[in-house]
Amino acid sequence: MDTSSDTPPDTDSYARPSTSSYAYDQLKSLVLNGDVPLGVRLKEEHLAERLGVSRTPVREALLRLFAEGFLTRHQEGGYRVVTPSSQAMANLYEVRRALELFAIRRTGPDGAPAHDIAALHAIRDEWQRLTVDAPPTDPEFVILDEEFHAGLVEASGNLELAEEVRRINQRIRPVRSHDFVTPGRITATIEQHLAIVERMLDGRTDEAAERLDQHIRESQAVVEAASTRALENMLRAGEGSW
């Protein structure tokens, strides 16, 4: 039977993101790039028109970005982009670095390292797998990065310390996401994470601490530069319809 006139199956549809995911990704990209003017009120109908979708996925995306700390309430209703205090972010980075360095150097009653070796092996194996097909950029990579650092602290045996690190990471997530939209940073992060864990497994705690300190400082510098560029873009952006 001749099937030349049959419509082929839409195989690409399986790879397409949902409309909600599309709206979320697009809006998050606009926020991180500083394309949304400073202080402007985000309106569902304008955003839906801009993205070519209905208002429902836009509403879902706005709620998600609000929950994640990228947006805050606008005084006239709706949302606006958060502009974090650079000093507050620097202070939180300082606390985070102090907690993580304390955890990595933590010892037991006998003065020996108190880390869970099996947990460290699991962390190393997970991050070795990420070397295979790591994306060049992805703001969602920040979640994996947060879990690495919290897991490292958790392996020290102090679960309360790990929860505090998670809390701080959640507060600085909106600015830390800038790290992973910077080309080359995901690959560098994976390499640095593995170097830290390998030294801990080898018992070279001081070297691991030095690597961790350098890693956090480097990430902070990248984030601060990217955040500054985004803020400058926000100040230059025209009002338009948002």
N, C-alpha and C positions, 0 to 999 in steps of 0.2 A: 504494500500500500504506500502511496506517495504521501509523505508527511512533510514535504518541503515547505508547505504553507503554514505548518503548525507553529504556534508561538513558543519559543524556547523558554524554559524555566528561568526565573529571575534568580540566578545563583548568587548574584551580588547582595541580595537582600539579607542573606544570613550574616554578612559581615558589617552591615550598616548598624550604627548605634541607634538606640531608641530616640524618639523625639525629645524626651526628658533629658537623656544623657547629652544629646547634641546641644540643647539649650544651656545645660549646666556647663559643659566644656567651653562653649563660646563665651558665655558671660564671665566665667572664671578667667579666661584668657584676656578679655577686655579689662578686667579688674587688675590682673597682674601686670599688664603692659602699660597701665596708667592711661588707658584710652577714655575712661569715664571722667568727666570734669569733676574737680574737687567740690564736694558738698552738694552736688546736684541730686535731685530727687529722681529715683528710678521708677518709671511708670510701666506697668505691665503691658498696656496696649502699644506703647511706643517700642518697647523691646521686642514684643511679638512681631510687630511689623518689620523691625530691623532684621530680625533673624528669620523671618518667613515661616513662623510657626504660630500655633494658637496660643492663647493666654495661659492655658492650663500648665503646659510644660515650663513656661516662663515663671509662673507662680511657684511651681515645685523647685525650680532652680534657685530662685531668690530665697526661699525658705531654707534650702540646704546651705547656701552660701552664708546666710545669716547664722545658722546653727554652727557653722565652722568658723565663725569669727571674721569673715571677709566683709560682711555688711553690718550696719547698725541701723536702728530706727531713725527715720527722718522726722523732724518736728511737725511736718505737715502730713504725715502718714506715709506709709511705704518704707523704702530703704534708701540708704546712701552708703557709699564705700567708706570703710574704716580707714582712717589715717593714723596709724599707731604713733605714739610718742617715741622718738628715736632714743631718748634717754631711758624711758621705761624698758624698751627692748634691750638696750645695752645692759641694764641692771639685771634683767631676767637671764640673759646670756651668761653674765658673771656668776649668778647663783647656780645655773645649770652646770657650768664648767666646774665649779667648786664641788658640787655634789657628786658628779661623775668621777672626778679625780679622787675624791675621798673613797668612793666605792671601789675603784680599781686598785687602790692601795690597802684596802681593808684586810685585816688579819684576824685570825682566831685567837683564842686564849693562849695558845702556845707560841704566838708570834708568827706562825706560818700563814701564807695566803689562804683565805677562807672561801675561795671561789669553787663553784660547782663545775668540775671538769666536764662532766657529761653535757651540761647545759652549754658550755663554751664550744664543745665539739659540734653540738646541734646548730649553734649560731654560725660557726665556720662553714659547715656543710651547706646551710641555706644560702649563705652569701657567695659561696663558690658556684652554686647553681645559677645565680644571677649574672655571672660573668658570661654566660653562653649567649643570651640574646637581650641584653639590657637596652632599653630604648635610649635614643640620643637625648631626648628631653621628655619630661612628664611631671607636672606639678604634683600628681598623686603619689609619686615616689617618696614624698615626704613622710607618708604613713609608714612605709617600710623602714625608712631611716629612723623614725621615732622608736619603732619597736626594737631596732638594733640597740640603740642607746639604753632604752629601758631594760631590755633583756640582759645587757652587759651588767647593769647595776643590780638587777635581780639575781644574777649569778653570784654576786658577792655575798648573798645570804640575807640581805636586809630588804624585805619586801616593802616596808614603809618608805624607804629611800627610793625604791623604784617607782612607787606611786607618786611621790613628789616630783620626780623627774618627768613622769608622764603628764602631770598637771601643768608643769612649766612648758613642756613642749607643745601642749595643746594651746596654751596662751600665745605662744610665738609662732604657731603654725602659719597664720596668714603672711607673715614676712618670710618665714623659712621656705615657703613654697617657691619663692623667687630663686632659691639655690638651684632647683631642678628644672627650671626653664632656661637656665644658662648652659649653652652647649659645652659638653665635656665634663660637667660636674657630676653626672651620675656615674660615669666610668671612674672618675677620680675617687668618688665616695666609696665605691665598691672596693677598689684597691686599698684605700686607707683603712676601711673597716677590717678587711682580711689581715692587713699588717698588724693591726692592734690585737686581734684575737690570737694570731699565731704567736706573738710575743708573750701573751698571757699563758697560752698553753705550754710554752717553752720555759715558763717560770721567770721570764725577764719582765717583771712587773714595772720596774722603773722605766724601761724603754717603752713599754706599752702606755704608761702614763704620759710620757713625753709625746708619743705619737698621737694620743687622744687629745692632748692639749693643743697641739699644732693643728689637728684636724678640725676641732671646734672653732679655733681662731680663724682658720682659713675660710671655713663656711660662713662665719659671721661677717668677714670682710666682703665676701661675694654678695651676701644678702643685703648688707648695708649699701653697697654700690648699686645693686639692682633696684632696691627700694627707693633710693634717691632719684634714679632715672625715672622710675614710675611716677613719683611725686611731681617731678618736673614736667612730665607729660600731662599729668592731671591739671597742672596749673596753666599749661598752654592750650589744653583741649577747649574747643568751642562748646557752647551750651548745647546746641542741637536739640533733638527730640529724644529724651531719655525716659 
